[in-house]
């Protein structure tokens, strides 16, 4: 249900098995923060935010190296970001299992689990959506 925020759809902290105290959204948030610290620093969060707004299965990787997205990455990182750095940023997200880089029909694609997308979208400030 897209009208409800992800935390309302997941069990309460007390309802998690084996005494786990962290929610899925908090876990992904920590992973995203870590990805943003990896080189090239400061772009993984923006890449995932964009991926969080697109179809979860098979986003063409070329979307993430297109001029408008490179301009957004440059603005967010406060430094020039080129296509190689954008691809490296996708690699950081893949290493942390926030996305899957796949080859489909001879084309490289980005896949994002629907729950990761949901957690990412829910964490975005409303003012950020038009920019993305």
N, CA and C atoms as an extended XYZ file, in Angstrom:
396
Properties=species:S:1:pos:R:3:atomname:S:1:resname:S:1:resid:I:1 pbc="F F F"
N         0.852       -1.179        0.000 N   UNK     1
C         0.000        0.000        0.000 CA  UNK     1
C         0.891        1.233        0.000 C   UNK     1
N         0.909        1.972       -1.098 N   UNK     2
C         1.796        3.127       -1.256 CA  UNK     2
C         1.417        4.304       -0.368 C   UNK     2
N         0.218        4.309        0.183 N   UNK     3
C        -0.200        5.438        1.018 CA  UNK     3
C         0.346        5.329        2.429 C   UNK     3
N         0.792        4.151        2.817 N   UNK     4
C         1.316        3.948        4.171 CA  UNK     4
C         2.832        3.950        4.133 C   UNK     4
N         3.446        4.493        5.173 N   UNK     5
C         4.896        4.515        5.266 CA  UNK     5
C         5.386        3.126        5.661 C   UNK     5
N         6.599        2.799        5.238 N   UNK     6
C         7.146        1.468        5.461 CA  UNK     6
C         7.129        1.037        6.923 C   UNK     6
N         7.519        1.881        7.883 N   UNK     7
C         7.505        1.415        9.276 CA  UNK     7
C         6.140        0.920        9.749 C   UNK     7
N         5.073        1.463        9.191 N   UNK     8
C         3.747        1.011        9.611 CA  UNK     8
C         3.411       -0.366        9.035 C   UNK     8
N         4.163       -0.822        8.056 N   UNK     9
C         3.917       -2.121        7.436 CA  UNK     9
C         4.787       -3.233        8.022 C   UNK     9
N         5.831       -2.850        8.768 N   UNK    10
C         6.751       -3.824        9.350 CA  UNK    10
C         6.427       -4.031       10.820 C   UNK    10
N         6.893       -5.130       11.412 N   UNK    11
C         6.600       -5.368       12.832 CA  UNK    11
C         7.266       -4.331       13.727 C   UNK    11
N         6.654       -4.100       14.880 N   UNK    12
C         7.257       -3.231       15.890 CA  UNK    12
C         8.569       -3.856       16.344 C   UNK    12
N         9.481       -3.027       16.900 N   UNK    13
C        10.759       -3.551       17.374 CA  UNK    13
C        10.563       -4.725       18.322 C   UNK    13
N         9.547       -4.644       19.184 N   UNK    14
C         9.302       -5.720       20.146 CA  UNK    14
C         8.830       -6.998       19.462 C   UNK    14
N         8.313       -6.881       18.252 N   UNK    15
C         7.782       -8.032       17.543 CA  UNK    15
C         8.801       -8.735       16.662 C   UNK    15
N        10.028       -8.223       16.638 N   UNK    16
C        11.054       -8.846       15.813 CA  UNK    16
C        11.591      -10.104       16.491 C   UNK    16
N        11.960      -11.115       15.719 N   UNK    17
C        12.436      -12.366       16.313 CA  UNK    17
C        13.823      -12.219       16.933 C   UNK    17
N        14.112      -13.091       17.882 N   UNK    18
C        15.446      -13.228       18.467 CA  UNK    18
C        15.991      -11.946       19.073 C   UNK    18
N        15.143      -11.071       19.531 N   UNK    19
C        15.600       -9.872       20.217 CA  UNK    19
C        16.212       -8.813       19.318 C   UNK    19
N        16.011       -8.911       18.008 N   UNK    20
C        16.538       -7.880       17.117 CA  UNK    20
C        15.902       -6.541       17.480 C   UNK    20
N        16.704       -5.503       17.522 N   UNK    21
C        16.181       -4.199       17.905 CA  UNK    21
C        16.167       -3.200       16.748 C   UNK    21
N        16.754       -3.546       15.621 N   UNK    22
C        16.812       -2.612       14.493 CA  UNK    22
C        15.762       -2.992       13.455 C   UNK    22
N        15.125       -2.005       12.898 N   UNK    23
C        14.157       -2.262       11.839 CA  UNK    23
C        14.876       -2.368       10.506 C   UNK    23
N        14.173       -2.890        9.520 N   UNK    24
C        14.744       -3.006        8.182 CA  UNK    24
C        15.114       -1.636        7.640 C   UNK    24
N        14.252       -0.650        7.825 N   UNK    25
C        14.528        0.691        7.309 CA  UNK    25
C        15.791        1.268        7.938 C   UNK    25
N        15.976        1.064        9.230 N   UNK    26
C        17.174        1.571        9.904 CA  UNK    26
C        18.420        0.871        9.380 C   UNK    26
N        18.316       -0.414        9.131 N   UNK    27
C        19.450       -1.169        8.604 CA  UNK    27
C        19.842       -0.648        7.232 C   UNK    27
N        18.863       -0.450        6.356 N   UNK    28
C        19.168        0.075        5.028 CA  UNK    28
C        19.723        1.485        5.123 C   UNK    28
N        19.209        2.279        6.026 N   UNK    29
C        19.707        3.640        6.203 CA  UNK    29
C        21.190        3.631        6.551 C   UNK    29
N        21.596        2.737        7.436 N   UNK    30
C        23.016        2.626        7.793 CA  UNK    30
C        23.846        2.191        6.588 C   UNK    30
N        23.318        1.277        5.797 N   UNK    31
C        24.033        0.823        4.602 CA  UNK    31
C        24.177        1.948        3.586 C   UNK    31
N        23.136        2.749        3.427 N   UNK    32
C        23.192        3.878        2.494 CA  UNK    32
C        24.219        4.895        2.969 C   UNK    32
N        24.229        5.190        4.257 N   UNK    33
C        25.226        6.112        4.802 CA  UNK    33
C        26.629        5.589        4.548 C   UNK    33
N        26.836        4.289        4.745 N   UNK    34
C        28.147        3.691        4.495 CA  UNK    34
C        28.507        3.802        3.014 C   UNK    34
N        27.565        3.499        2.132 N   UNK    35
C        27.813        3.599        0.692 CA  UNK    35
C        28.196        5.022        0.310 C   UNK    35
N        27.594        6.004        0.940 N   UNK    36
C        27.907        7.402        0.644 CA  UNK    36
C        29.314        7.783        1.076 C   UNK    36
N        29.886        7.038        2.033 N   UNK    37
C        31.252        7.327        2.478 CA  UNK    37
C        32.300        6.654        1.595 C   UNK    37
N        31.892        5.629        0.849 N   UNK    38
C        32.823        4.944       -0.047 CA  UNK    38
C        33.126        5.828       -1.250 C   UNK    38
N        34.292        5.597       -1.853 N   UNK    39
C        34.672        6.371       -3.041 CA  UNK    39
C        33.921        5.855       -4.262 C   UNK    39
N        33.384        6.729       -5.057 N   UNK    40
C        33.374        8.194       -4.963 CA  UNK    40
C        32.349        8.666       -3.924 C   UNK    40
N        32.835        9.349       -2.939 N   UNK    41
C        32.015        9.742       -1.788 CA  UNK    41
C        30.887       10.692       -2.182 C   UNK    41
N        29.758       10.513       -1.519 N   UNK    42
C        28.659       11.458       -1.614 CA  UNK    42
C        27.687       11.279       -2.754 C   UNK    42
N        27.801       10.189       -3.527 N   UNK    43
C        26.869       10.060       -4.656 CA  UNK    43
C        25.947        8.845       -4.560 C   UNK    43
N        26.281        7.874       -3.746 N   UNK    44
C        25.483        6.644       -3.677 CA  UNK    44
C        24.046        6.926       -3.245 C   UNK    44
N        23.864        7.826       -2.297 N   UNK    45
C        22.519        8.141       -1.821 CA  UNK    45
C        21.641        8.717       -2.916 C   UNK    45
N        22.217        9.597       -3.727 N   UNK    46
C        21.459       10.181       -4.835 CA  UNK    46
C        21.124        9.118       -5.876 C   UNK    46
N        22.093        8.257       -6.184 N   UNK    47
C        21.832        7.181       -7.143 CA  UNK    47
C        20.697        6.281       -6.660 C   UNK    47
N        20.725        5.925       -5.384 N   UNK    48
C        19.675        5.057       -4.848 CA  UNK    48
C        18.336        5.782       -4.787 C   UNK    48
N        18.357        7.078       -4.496 N   UNK    49
C        17.108        7.848       -4.469 CA  UNK    49
C        16.443        7.837       -5.840 C   UNK    49
N        17.242        8.017       -6.889 N   UNK    50
C        16.689        7.975       -8.247 CA  UNK    50
C        16.175        6.566       -8.549 C   UNK    50
N        16.970        5.552       -8.221 N   UNK    51
C        16.541        4.170       -8.461 CA  UNK    51
C        15.273        3.842       -7.677 C   UNK    51
N        15.100        4.474       -6.532 N   UNK    52
C        13.923        4.237       -5.709 CA  UNK    52
C        12.637        4.766       -6.315 C   UNK    52
N        12.770        5.624       -7.306 N   UNK    53
C        11.592        6.208       -7.949 CA  UNK    53
C        11.261        5.550       -9.289 C   UNK    53
N        12.125        4.653       -9.744 N   UNK    54
C        11.932        4.003      -11.038 CA  UNK    54
C        11.460        2.565      -10.838 C   UNK    54
N        11.175        1.885      -11.930 N   UNK    55
C        10.747        0.484      -11.854 CA  UNK    55
C        11.840       -0.337      -11.176 C   UNK    55
N        11.490       -1.255      -10.281 N   UNK    56
C        12.514       -1.957       -9.511 CA  UNK    56
C        13.339       -2.967      -10.302 C   UNK    56
N        12.811       -3.476      -11.389 N   UNK    57
C        13.503       -4.542      -12.115 CA  UNK    57
C        13.953       -4.059      -13.480 C   UNK    57
N        15.255       -4.046      -13.679 N   UNK    58
C        15.779       -3.781      -15.005 CA  UNK    58
C        15.822       -2.331      -15.431 C   UNK    58
N        16.276       -1.434      -14.562 N   UNK    59
C        16.498       -0.042      -14.965 CA  UNK    59
C        17.775       -0.034      -15.801 C   UNK    59
N        17.750        0.472      -17.036 N   UNK    60
C        18.983        0.508      -17.823 CA  UNK    60
C        20.064        1.298      -17.082 C   UNK    60
N        21.261        0.717      -16.984 N   UNK    61
C        22.355        1.379      -16.268 CA  UNK    61
C        22.706        2.718      -16.907 C   UNK    61
N        22.432        2.862      -18.204 N   UNK    62
C        22.724        4.123      -18.892 CA  UNK    62
C        21.947        5.296      -18.302 C   UNK    62
N        20.821        5.031      -17.666 N   UNK    63
C        20.050        6.098      -17.012 CA  UNK    63
C        20.925        6.822      -15.994 C   UNK    63
N        21.792        6.074      -15.318 N   UNK    64
C        22.583        6.627      -14.224 CA  UNK    64
C        23.838        7.353      -14.702 C   UNK    64
N        24.101        7.315      -16.010 N   UNK    65
C        25.233        8.058      -16.563 CA  UNK    65
C        24.775        9.116      -17.563 C   UNK    65
N        23.471        9.334      -17.644 N   UNK    66
C        22.919       10.362      -18.535 CA  UNK    66
C        23.246       11.750      -17.990 C   UNK    66
N        23.370       12.708      -18.889 N   UNK    67
C        23.776       14.070      -18.520 CA  UNK    67
C        22.924       14.685      -17.403 C   UNK    67
N        21.587       14.577      -17.438 N   UNK    68
C        20.808       15.193      -16.349 CA  UNK    68
C        21.124       14.598      -14.975 C   UNK    68
N        21.347       13.283      -14.921 N   UNK    69
C        21.660       12.671      -13.632 CA  UNK    69
C        23.076       13.026      -13.191 C   UNK    69
N        24.009       13.111      -14.133 N   UNK    70
C        25.365       13.542      -13.774 CA  UNK    70
C        25.345       14.969      -13.238 C   UNK    70
N        24.493       15.822      -13.795 N   UNK    71
C        24.362       17.193      -13.283 CA  UNK    71
C        23.814       17.182      -11.859 C   UNK    71
N        22.844       16.328      -11.587 N   UNK    72
C        22.291       16.211      -10.235 CA  UNK    72
C        23.349       15.692       -9.266 C   UNK    72
N        24.098       14.670       -9.671 N   UNK    73
C        25.166       14.133       -8.826 CA  UNK    73
C        26.224       15.190       -8.547 C   UNK    73
N        26.565       15.967       -9.564 N   UNK    74
C        27.546       17.043       -9.410 CA  UNK    74
C        27.049       18.074       -8.406 C   UNK    74
N        25.791       18.450       -8.514 N   UNK    75
C        25.220       19.435       -7.579 CA  UNK    75
C        25.191       18.885       -6.158 C   UNK    75
N        24.792       17.636       -6.003 N   UNK    76
C        24.699       17.037       -4.666 CA  UNK    76
C        26.072       16.830       -4.034 C   UNK    76
N        27.064       16.461       -4.844 N   UNK    77
C        28.405       16.187       -4.321 CA  UNK    77
C        29.251       17.453       -4.202 C   UNK    77
N        28.772       18.559       -4.788 N   UNK    78
C        29.515       19.838       -4.787 CA  UNK    78
C        30.881       19.688       -5.457 C   UNK    78
N        30.945       18.840       -6.454 N   UNK    79
C        32.153       18.647       -7.263 CA  UNK    79
C        31.730       17.945       -8.551 C   UNK    79
N        32.541       18.050       -9.587 N   UNK    80
C        32.181       17.370      -10.837 CA  UNK    80
C        32.124       15.851      -10.661 C   UNK    80
N        31.090       15.245      -11.222 N   UNK    81
C        30.932       13.789      -11.206 CA  UNK    81
C        30.760       13.339      -12.651 C   UNK    81
N        31.612       12.393      -13.071 N   UNK    82
C        31.519       11.893      -14.443 CA  UNK    82
C        30.863       10.506      -14.471 C   UNK    82
N        30.695        9.983      -15.678 N   UNK    83
C        30.005        8.701      -15.856 CA  UNK    83
C        30.738        7.558      -15.152 C   UNK    83
N        32.068        7.567      -15.180 N   UNK    84
C        32.824        6.508      -14.499 CA  UNK    84
C        32.564        6.534      -13.000 C   UNK    84
N        32.508        7.721      -12.423 N   UNK    85
C        32.231        7.832      -10.989 CA  UNK    85
C        30.806        7.378      -10.678 C   UNK    85
N        29.866        7.696      -11.555 N   UNK    86
C        28.485        7.236      -11.351 CA  UNK    86
C        28.440        5.709      -11.371 C   UNK    86
N        29.153        5.093      -12.313 N   UNK    87
C        29.209        3.626      -12.357 CA  UNK    87
C        29.868        3.073      -11.093 C   UNK    87
N        30.918        3.748      -10.613 N   UNK    88
C        31.569        3.318       -9.369 CA  UNK    88
C        30.610        3.437       -8.187 C   UNK    88
N        29.789        4.484       -8.184 N   UNK    89
C        28.784        4.650       -7.129 CA  UNK    89
C        27.769        3.519       -7.143 C   UNK    89
N        27.372        3.095       -8.338 N   UNK    90
C        26.479        1.934       -8.455 CA  UNK    90
C        27.172        0.684       -7.917 C   UNK    90
N        28.471        0.582       -8.175 N   UNK    91
C        29.235       -0.548       -7.652 CA  UNK    91
C        29.236       -0.584       -6.132 C   UNK    91
N        29.332        0.591       -5.505 N   UNK    92
C        29.266        0.670       -4.034 CA  UNK    92
C        27.919        0.158       -3.533 C   UNK    92
N        26.853        0.579       -4.179 N   UNK    93
C        25.514        0.129       -3.781 CA  UNK    93
C        25.366       -1.378       -3.975 C   UNK    93
N        25.949       -1.891       -5.052 N   UNK    94
C        25.892       -3.331       -5.322 CA  UNK    94
C        26.674       -4.109       -4.261 C   UNK    94
N        27.864       -3.629       -3.906 N   UNK    95
C        28.679       -4.315       -2.888 CA  UNK    95
C        27.958       -4.415       -1.557 C   UNK    95
N        27.134       -3.427       -1.249 N   UNK    96
C        26.390       -3.425        0.011 CA  UNK    96
C        24.988       -4.028       -0.145 C   UNK    96
N        24.739       -4.647       -1.294 N   UNK    97
C        23.471       -5.341       -1.584 CA  UNK    97
C        22.254       -4.425       -1.538 C   UNK    97
N        22.460       -3.155       -1.839 N   UNK    98
C        21.332       -2.225       -1.926 CA  UNK    98
C        20.723       -2.234       -3.324 C   UNK    98
N        21.527       -2.625       -4.313 N   UNK    99
C        21.049       -2.825       -5.682 CA  UNK    99
C        21.695       -4.096       -6.209 C   UNK    99
N        21.201       -4.562       -7.337 N   UNK   100
C        21.831       -5.662       -8.058 CA  UNK   100
C        22.163       -5.158       -9.450 C   UNK   100
N        23.425       -5.301       -9.833 N   UNK   101
C        23.828       -4.990      -11.198 CA  UNK   101
C        23.720       -6.283      -11.987 C   UNK   101
N        22.959       -6.254      -13.064 N   UNK   102
C        22.703       -7.465      -13.840 CA  UNK   102
C        22.870       -7.164      -15.321 C   UNK   102
N        22.995       -8.222      -16.094 N   UNK   103
C        23.004       -8.115      -17.553 CA  UNK   103
C        21.735       -8.780      -18.055 C   UNK   103
N        20.976       -8.036      -18.829 N   UNK   104
C        19.719       -8.554      -19.349 CA  UNK   104
C        19.622       -8.198      -20.824 C   UNK   104
N        19.506       -9.198      -21.654 N   UNK   105
C        19.385       -9.002      -23.101 CA  UNK   105
C        20.520       -8.130      -23.633 C   UNK   105
N        21.745       -8.412      -23.157 N   UNK   106
C        22.906       -7.670      -23.635 CA  UNK   106
C        23.031       -6.270      -23.080 C   UNK   106
N        22.193       -5.914      -22.144 N   UNK   107
C        22.219       -4.572      -21.566 CA  UNK   107
C        22.434       -4.679      -20.058 C   UNK   107
N        23.266       -3.797      -19.535 N   UNK   108
C        23.480       -3.770      -18.086 CA  UNK   108
C        22.298       -3.066      -17.432 C   UNK   108
N        21.765       -3.687      -16.384 N   UNK   109
C        20.605       -3.120      -15.706 CA  UNK   109
C        20.850       -3.021      -14.205 C   UNK   109
N        20.063       -2.174      -13.576 N   UNK   110
C        20.081       -1.993      -12.129 CA  UNK   110
C        18.747       -2.489      -11.604 C   UNK   110
N        18.804       -3.383      -10.625 N   UNK   111
C        17.592       -3.890       -9.991 CA  UNK   111
C        17.622       -3.497       -8.522 C   UNK   111
N        16.467       -3.120       -8.002 N   UNK   112
C        16.354       -2.691       -6.609 CA  UNK   112
C        15.174       -3.434       -5.987 C   UNK   112
N        15.400       -4.044       -4.846 N   UNK   113
C        14.304       -4.730       -4.158 CA  UNK   113
C        13.231       -3.704       -3.798 C   UNK   113
N        11.990       -4.099       -3.929 N   UNK   114
C        10.873       -3.182       -3.673 CA  UNK   114
C        10.901       -2.605       -2.258 C   UNK   114
N        11.343       -3.384       -1.264 N   UNK   115
C        11.415       -2.851        0.103 CA  UNK   115
C        12.517       -1.807        0.251 C   UNK   115
N        13.637       -2.015       -0.439 N   UNK   116
C        14.705       -1.005       -0.414 CA  UNK   116
C        14.199        0.267       -1.079 C   UNK   116
N        13.487        0.108       -2.196 N   UNK   117
C        12.903        1.285       -2.851 CA  UNK   117
C        11.957        2.010       -1.904 C   UNK   117
N        11.119        1.259       -1.254 N   UNK   118
C        10.125        1.859       -0.362 CA  UNK   118
C        10.796        2.610        0.783 C   UNK   118
N        11.804        1.991        1.403 N   UNK   119
C        12.525        2.644        2.495 CA  UNK   119
C        13.223        3.903        1.999 C   UNK   119
N        13.763        3.838        0.797 N   UNK   120
C        14.444        4.998        0.218 CA  UNK   120
C        13.451        6.119       -0.046 C   UNK   120
N        12.331        5.798       -0.687 N   UNK   121
C        11.310        6.821       -0.972 CA  UNK   121
C        10.769        7.435        0.309 C   UNK   121
N        10.498        6.598        1.301 N   UNK   122
C         9.935        7.100        2.557 CA  UNK   122
C        10.892        8.034        3.280 C   UNK   122
N        12.188        7.871        3.048 N   UNK   123
C        13.165        8.709        3.744 CA  UNK   123
C        13.419       10.036        3.034 C   UNK   123
N        12.894       10.188        1.826 N   UNK   124
C        13.137       11.418        1.064 CA  UNK   124
C        12.221       12.541        1.538 C   UNK   124
N        12.792       13.729        1.772 N   UNK   125
C        11.941       14.882        2.079 CA  UNK   125
C        11.067       15.212        0.861 C   UNK   125
N         9.873       15.668        1.094 N   UNK   126
C         8.943       15.980       -0.003 CA  UNK   126
C         9.541       16.979       -0.984 C   UNK   126
N        10.332       17.920       -0.496 N   UNK   127
C        10.937       18.930       -1.367 CA  UNK   127
C        11.972       18.324       -2.311 C   UNK   127
N        12.473       17.156       -1.987 N   UNK   128
C        13.511       16.508       -2.809 CA  UNK   128
C        12.918       15.808       -4.032 C   UNK   128
N        11.680       15.374       -3.952 N   UNK   129
C        11.076       14.596       -5.033 CA  UNK   129
C        11.079       15.309       -6.384 C   UNK   129
N        10.693       16.586       -6.481 N   UNK   130
C        10.707       17.232       -7.794 CA  UNK   130
C        12.109       17.334       -8.401 C   UNK   130
N        13.129       17.416       -7.554 N   UNK   131
C        14.506       17.510       -8.035 CA  UNK   131
C        14.936       16.201       -8.677 C   UNK   131
N        14.468       15.099       -8.106 N   UNK   132
C        14.856       13.784       -8.614 CA  UNK   132
C        14.054       13.434       -9.854 C   UNK   132
